[in-house]
Amino acid sequence: MPPTVPTLADWLAWDPAERDAHLAEAAARAECSTHGDWISLARGTGHGDGELAGIPFSVKDNVDVAGFPTTAGSPLLGEAPVEVDATVVGVLRDAGAVVLGKTNLHELAFGITSNNKAFGPVRNPADPGRSAGGSSGGSAAGVALGTVPFALGTDTGGSVLIPAAFCGVVGFRPSTGRYPGDGVVNLSSTRDTTGVNAHTAADVRTVDRLITGERGGPEIPLAGLRIGLPRKRFDDLEPAVAAAIAVATATVEGLGVRLVDVDLGDDIDVAAGAGNDLTCYEAPRLLGRRVKAPLADWPDRIASPDVRALIDSMRLNPVSAEAYESARAARWRLRRAYLELFDEVDVVLFPTSPVSPPLIGQDDVITLNGRLTPTFPTVTRNVSPGTVVGLPMLSIPAGVTGTGLPVGLCLEAPPFADVRLLGVGEAIQSAFA
């Protein structure tokens, strides 16, 4: 992160006049952005009192903000402004924070590149020819560019974590069900959660405290901490990613932690199979609450070819109730495997994604170690199991490749051990600085 980019901690240290001056600068910077990270911007910078008074943040455009339309990045949803904030937005506004605008995303949050054909692609701040990741690409990009110190996104199968890794910022996916879930265009009642992008785990902890009221405990000592390494998630990495992760892992080991090789069996296969069935069964039903048209008419009103094809597949080949029940059972088996694992280790650590950010346009296939491989399951391979189970997950920057592309390191903790996870992440991130 460039030293000129202020963190949330920096904003909190400024007096009201300084905050107002920087808020005006942030609004001007957003107006001039060429990275495709915004869908709509606020037309005013007023704010109330509170801990976050005058501090700007952005909201992914599938989360309701009163006075803005909620488009989910798609012509499928109407353009009428909503009347009520999602609770997760309202609590931050109540603390004085200012919604600078709504950020761009993969259409309907149904993808991992944020190559949105309706509003344009979100470009990676490190290389504008590459994807910022998805589906919360605009949220992570705005933080990386220094426009806002934190942003709200949503995460079904890695949609906060992957953009964080690709843009070189922190991404936090809380335990599923920990944050208020109203006012969101959902894809999966089983997997969805709102999440946070910021520059540091300490900044995320501030936002998390305001949303949940749960304060952090004492400083987390790393010496003796048991960190599990699921070795399958270290296999078949892009060489440049593998090199950065090796350095980061060695740094973590030098902090006095105890690294333990662990095995979660068929976790990646469960996430790819059962996880997909969970989402594809739930998504048409949840989206139907927002879309004022029959499912048969949806594809004609979707701009992005990959999302159109996915919705068409759900319409023509729906997941059966039997397959859905089987997927739910597989999810609980994986959850039990994780709970048994957390008897042996405190947190789990692995590369957030096996690859660097894809080039814009590589929505279907990318090249990994000399072969073509599907983009979505490859990019999300490592984070998918935890999102199916509903674990708290944190991606922190772990260096860059030789060409300057960011690499992320992901941490997982037991369900609802969110505050402890953030403490561990903060200590590890400090060691990387």
URJOKA-V994694 format. One record per helix or strand of 2 or more residues. SS is the DSSP state (2 for helix, 1 for strand). FROM is the first residue (numbers start at 1). LEN is the number of residues. If there is no record, write none. Layout:
SS|FROM|LEN  SS|FROM|LEN
This chain:
2|8|6  2|16|17  1|38|4  1|56|5  2|87|8  1|98|6  2|107|3  1|115|2  1|120|2  1|123|2  1|127|5  2|137|8  1|150|6  2|161|7  1|170|4  1|193|6  2|201|12  1|226|5  2|231|4  2|239|15  1|258|5  2|267|21  2|295|7  2|305|12  2|321|21  1|347|5  1|365|4  1|371|4  2|375|5  2|381|9  1|392|9  1|406|8  2|418|15
